[in-house]
Amino acid sequence: MAISIEKEGKTVSDATISACEALGVARSEIEVEVLDEGSRGVFGIGSRNARVRATLKNQNLSDKGLKSKKALEDILGYLIPTFQVGLRENQDRIRLEIRDTNDKGLLIGRRGEMIKSLEYLVGKIAARDCETGKEKRVSIDIDGYKSKKDNKISDLVRETIEKVRKTKKPVSLGPLSAADRRTAYLTLKRERGVSYETKIENDEKTIIITPSSRG
């Protein structure tokens, strides 16, 4: 279903800008239908606001996705001077990409903790009064930080698997965050000749990779 909203303003241009701000998109991403061009009246008497209906061109975006983008932009506006936020969606995830900022370190935080906090906060805000996409999880990345980190985890898992295959002995991946464990599990599922289990060591979770008895 197409996502549309109606907005008013002193002029058609003002109403259109208001619609773009509400949706969190650029003017080029919407179709605008003028419902009422408005009127200045005579000496201000009988004036009437202009009214437009803005419809998203991209029909693959959900209500929660748009609210997530708007919520993240509002939060970032209080934290950093310059940034751009891109939005993509698939069947189960809303992906927000922060670009064009010189404050990546602040937004990433120690071991990615700031990103996790932003994801939680944005997800909570966007989930309220959503018509579509409510079941989707919000994922935030900053200039490909997560993608690069996922690649490093996958490389570590593959190197560890090779070590297990050669030595025929179990090897621990060491303490991993929940997000890193998810990446590790996805990589492990594609590999043969090994099995794995998750253990808690010193209140931290680690993955133990062992040679598979089935080879």
C-alpha positions in Angstrom: 0.0 0.0 0.0 1.3 3.4 -1.0 2.3 5.7 1.9 0.8 9.1 1.7 0.3 12.1 4.0 -1.5 15.4 3.7 0.2 18.7 4.8 -0.7 22.4 4.9 1.4 25.5 4.5 1.1 29.1 3.6 2.2 28.1 0.1 2.3 24.9 -1.9 6.1 25.0 -1.5 5.8 25.3 2.3 3.3 22.4 2.4 5.6 20.2 0.3 8.6 21.0 2.5 6.5 20.1 5.6 5.5 16.8 3.9 9.2 15.9 3.2 10.2 16.7 6.7 7.4 14.6 8.1 8.3 11.6 5.9 12.1 12.2 6.3 12.7 12.1 2.6 14.0 14.4 -0.2 11.6 16.2 -2.6 12.7 13.9 -5.4 11.4 10.8 -3.4 7.8 11.9 -3.4 4.9 12.6 -5.8 3.0 15.7 -4.9 -0.7 16.3 -5.6 -1.9 19.8 -4.9 -5.3 19.6 -3.1 -5.7 23.3 -2.5 -3.5 26.1 -3.8 -4.6 28.3 -0.9 -5.4 32.0 -1.0 -3.9 35.1 0.5 -7.4 36.7 0.8 -7.8 40.5 0.8 -5.7 42.3 3.4 -5.3 39.0 5.1 -9.0 38.5 5.4 -10.3 35.2 4.1 -6.8 33.7 3.7 -6.5 29.9 3.3 -3.5 27.6 3.6 -2.4 25.5 0.7 -2.8 21.7 1.1 -0.9 18.9 -0.7 -0.9 15.1 -0.6 2.6 13.6 -0.8 3.0 10.0 -1.8 6.3 8.0 -1.6 7.6 6.8 -5.0 9.4 3.9 -3.3 6.6 1.5 -2.4 9.0 -0.9 -0.6 9.4 1.3 2.4 7.3 0.8 5.5 5.8 3.2 8.0 8.2 2.0 10.7 11.1 2.4 8.3 10.2 6.1 7.6 9.7 6.8 11.3 13.0 5.1 12.1 14.8 7.4 9.6 13.1 10.5 11.0 13.8 9.5 14.6 17.5 8.8 13.9 17.9 12.1 12.1 16.2 14.0 15.0 18.6 12.3 17.5 21.7 13.0 15.4 20.7 16.6 15.0 21.4 17.1 18.7 24.7 15.2 18.6 26.7 16.1 15.4 26.7 19.0 12.9 26.8 17.1 9.6 25.4 13.7 8.4 23.2 12.0 5.9 20.9 9.0 6.6 20.1 6.4 4.0 17.2 3.9 4.3 16.8 0.4 2.8 14.5 -2.3 3.8 14.0 -6.1 3.2 11.5 -8.6 4.5 12.7 -8.6 8.1 15.0 -5.6 8.6 15.1 -1.8 8.4 18.7 -0.7 7.5 19.8 2.8 8.3 23.2 4.0 7.0 24.8 7.1 8.5 27.1 8.8 6.0 29.0 12.0 5.4 30.0 12.6 9.0 33.3 13.3 10.7 32.0 12.0 14.0 32.1 8.3 13.4 34.1 7.5 16.5 31.5 9.2 18.7 28.6 7.4 17.0 30.3 4.0 17.0 31.4 4.1 20.7 33.5 1.5 22.5 33.0 -1.9 20.8 30.0 -0.5 19.0 28.0 0.2 22.1 26.7 3.6 20.8 25.3 2.0 17.7 23.5 -0.6 19.9 22.0 2.2 22.0 20.9 4.1 18.9 19.3 1.0 17.4 17.4 0.3 20.7 16.2 3.9 21.0 15.2 4.4 17.4 13.4 1.0 17.3 11.3 1.9 20.4 10.4 5.4 19.0 9.5 4.1 15.5 7.5 1.1 16.8 4.8 3.4 18.2 1.6 3.7 16.1 3.1 1.9 13.1 0.7 0.7 10.3 3.4 -1.3 8.4 6.8 -2.8 9.2 6.2 -3.1 12.9 7.8 -6.6 13.0 11.0 -5.5 11.3 14.2 -5.0 13.4 16.1 -1.7 13.1 19.8 -2.0 12.1 22.1 1.1 12.0 25.5 1.2 10.3 28.0 4.0 10.0 30.0 4.2 6.7 30.1 0.4 6.5 31.5 -0.1 10.0 29.3 -3.1 10.7 29.9 -4.7 7.3 33.7 -4.4 7.8 33.4 -5.8 11.3 31.2 -8.7 10.1 33.8 -9.6 7.5 36.5 -9.6 10.2 34.5 -11.9 12.4 33.8 -14.2 9.4 37.5 -14.3 8.6 38.3 -15.1 12.2 35.8 -18.0 12.2 37.2 -19.5 9.0 40.8 -19.2 10.3 39.8 -21.0 13.5 37.9 -23.7 11.6 41.1 -24.4 9.6 43.1 -24.6 12.8 40.5 -27.1 14.3 40.7 -29.2 11.1 44.5 -29.4 11.2 44.9 -30.0 15.0 41.8 -32.1 15.5 41.3 -30.2 18.8 38.7 -27.7 20.1 39.4 -24.0 19.8 37.6 -21.1 21.5 36.7 -18.0 19.6 36.9 -16.0 22.8 34.3 -13.7 24.2 31.9 -12.3 21.6 29.0 -9.8 21.7 25.5 -11.0 20.7 25.8 -9.4 17.3 29.3 -10.9 16.7 28.0 -14.4 17.7 25.2 -14.1 15.2 27.7 -13.4 12.5 29.9 -16.3 13.7 26.9 -18.7 13.7 26.0 -17.8 10.1 29.6 -18.5 9.0 29.7 -21.8 10.9 26.5 -23.0 9.4 28.1 -22.8 5.9 31.2 -24.9 6.9 31.5 -28.7 7.2 33.7 -30.9 9.3 33.3 -29.0 12.5 30.6 -28.6 15.2 30.2 -25.9 17.8 28.6 -24.9 21.1 28.2 -21.8 23.2 29.6 -21.6 26.7 29.7 -19.0 29.4 33.2 -18.2 30.7 33.6 -15.5 33.4 30.1 -14.1 32.7 30.9 -13.8 29.0 29.7 -16.0 26.1 32.2 -17.7 23.8 31.9 -20.2 21.0 33.9 -23.4 21.1 34.5 -25.0 17.7 35.3 -28.7 17.7 36.1 -31.4 15.1 32.9 -33.1 13.9 32.7 -36.8 14.6 31.0 -37.1 11.2 34.0 -35.6 9.5 
